[in-house]
Amino acid sequence: MNLQQLSYFKQLAEMGNFTKAAKKIGIAQPALSIAIKKLERQLGLNLINRSDKNDLLTAEGKVLYQAAGSLLAHANQVELQLQELKDLNRGVVRFGVSAMMGSYYFTDVLLAFKQQYPNITVQLFEQGTAALEVMLLNGEVDIALIRSEQESTQLRYTDLIKEPMMVGLPINHPLAKFDSMSLETFCQQPLVLFREGYFLREAVSQYSKKHSVALDIKMETNLIELQKSLVKNNVGITSCLSGIMSDSSELTAIPFSPQIVLTLGLAWKKSHYLSNASKVFMEFIKKNY
């Protein structure tokens, strides 16, 4: 059994059928079938239920699938370590960050990093903090900006940002004249919100469930500019960070009362090998943010 066979098998298990898996891998379907059959012969096991469309993997196949992810991730880590011995000035950093933070808070520092380290490639993975934590634990990203006050025992953290959550609304909105807004008042307004899984949605959803408040959600979107346009046109108000609204003369932001503080930090998996490129990237972010 080699790594390519294992990778093909993992992709097949996740896609659910040979046609989709072959397309995702970028090979012909017969080639994928041959590779899987060869893997089965080498192991002396049937991995695929070819007569049952509803359950692709046999019991043995399910066992192999459970091990495949960690085996491939470990092989990738070994490859990274060996590559770094060849060239300490190159590398790839897989950085997880929400679209909002990436667009409004990290643009300058990412550009500065690229100018100083042109041979290090930064791959951005844009997701909500809940999804990013899962990606860290699965080894899909090296470093991510996530909520650091909700610590996982499998991750390490370094605090980076502490900022109050704000209410974003048009400057001519009747509530814009107040110095702050309660979560109770906010939840009674027409709303434009991020989807579930994003920290700016979490406090609102928790309050709604705890107090059995039916939210009047006019739109759910993670597209920041669309969200701002909807707020500007009085479709609803939103939860945000102050930096999102600061570039528009038609919008303003007021804090919640009592204050809701978001603590974000850089996180990485304890058992995950951090490449030199990742270490350089993390130190640069901490120093220059």
Beta strands, then each sheet from edge to edge (+ up, - down):
strand 1: 91-97
strand 2: 120-126
strand 3: 143-147
strand 4: 155-164
strand 5: 166-170
strand 6: 190-193
strand 7: 216-220
strand 8: 238-240
strand 9: 251-255
strand 10: 261-269
sheet 1: 2+ 1+ 3+ 10- 4+
sheet 2: 8+ 5- 9+
sheet 3: 6+ 7+
end
